[in-house]
Amino acid sequence: MVGHLSDFGIAKLLGAEDSFRQTKTIGTIGYIAPEYGQDGLVSTNCDVYSFGIVMMEAFTSRKPSDEMFTGDLSLKHWVNDSLPTEVTQIVDADLVRPKEEPVNAKVQCLVSVMELALSCTSVSPDARINMKEALLALKNIRLQLATS
């Protein structure tokens, strides 16, 4: 698996005193936060949303624009519907090989990663975690995997 930087189509600069900015909506569908797509509101919460989508993309090897995501089915809904019991069905097959040990610890870490991605992509910007919390969660997941 090779990581790629995903999208700068929605990049906006906020001043140090700005917590959000209203702007014309230009971006890549699937990565943009609902409040940006609907109201043109840009904030750091939009970055958190996009980060969550990129995490889902990285771990599932599926893009939000994949052909399988039509109608009401989106990458986010697909991941949500698969947790926690079907996580091995949605993540990239190279991440979980049944003959590798410890499989259960890896699966639990993958569930934690997908739950983190979902908490980054809450519909309400106020319900999303912030990037400091996301970083702490990722460090805890890494520690959990390293000690298993």
N, C-alpha and C positions, 0 to 999 in steps of 0.2 A: 504494500500500500504506500502510495506517495502522496504527501500533503501538498495542497496548493492553496494559495491565498485566494479567497473566493470572490469578493466583490467590493469595488470602491464606488459603485454607481450611486450610492446614497450618502457619500461623504459630505459632511458639512462642518464648518468650524464654529465652535461656540466660544465666546469670550469667557474669561475666568468668572465674570459676574453673571453669566447667563446660565440658567438651568434648563431652558428650552428655547426654541426659536420656531416661529411659524414660517413655512417656506412652500414653494411650489413642489408638488410631489414628482420626483424623478427617481426611479430606482428599479431594482430588479425584483419582480414579483416573486414571492416566496421567502425572501430575506428581509423584507421591510416590515417593521412593526405596524400593527393595526392603526395606531393613532397617527402614524406618519402617512399611511396609505389613505386614510379617511379624512384627516383634518390638516395634514401637512405639518404636524407638530414634531419637531426634532428635539431629542434630548439624549442624555447618556443612557436612559432606559431603552432607547431604540437600539443602541449599540449592544446592550445586554441581550435584547431579543435576537438580533442578527447572530450574535455569538452562540446562542442556544441552537439556532437553526444550523449553523456551521458545525457545531458539535454533533448534531444528529447526522448531518451529511457525512462527516468524517468517520463515524462509527458504523453507519449503515451502508456506506458507499452508494447512497441514493441522493439525488439532487431534489430540491423542492419542485423542480420543473420536470421531473421524471414522468414519462407517459402514464405510469400507473396511478398517478395522483390527479384524478379528475373529479368533477362534481364536489361533493362534500369531503372526499378523502384527500387529505394533505399529508405531507411528511410528518407533521406534528401529530395529527390524529392517528396516523398509522403507528407511530411510536407509542403514543399514549394507550391505544387499544391493545398493544402487545405486552405491556408491563403488568406485573412483574414476571408472569409465568412463561411468556413466549419470547423473551428477549433474545434467546439464541436463534430464533427464526428470523429476526430482523437485522442483527448485526452482521458485519462482514464475516464470512466463514473463516477467514484467516485469523480472526481474533480469538476464536474458541475452537480448539482442536480436541476432540474427545479423548485422545490418548495422552494428552499433556496433563500433568498435574500442576497445581490443584484446580481442577475444573470448577468446582463449586465456588471457590474464592474468586475466580475470574468472572464467573457468571454474576455473582453478587456485586462485584465492582462495575460490571457493565450495566446492571440494573441501576446502581447509584449514579453512574455517568448519565444515563438516559433520564433519570429523575431530575438530575441537576439541569440538563438541557431543557426539560419541560418547565422547571421553575424559572428558567431564564425567559421562557416564551409565554408567560401568562398573558392573557388578553389585556388585563389592566396593567398599565405601567407601574402603578403603586404596589401591585402584588408581586412584581418581579424582584428577585434578589438583585443586589448590586455586584459589580465586578470584584470587589474585595471579598465578598461572601463566596462568589463563584471560585475565586482562586483558592480560598481556604478549603472549600469543599473538594476541589481537585487535589490539593495537597493531602487531604485526609484519605481520599480514595487511593492515591498512590501509596501512602503509608500502609493502608489496609492490605493492598496487594503485596507489598514488599514483605510484610510480616506474616503472610499466610503460607 
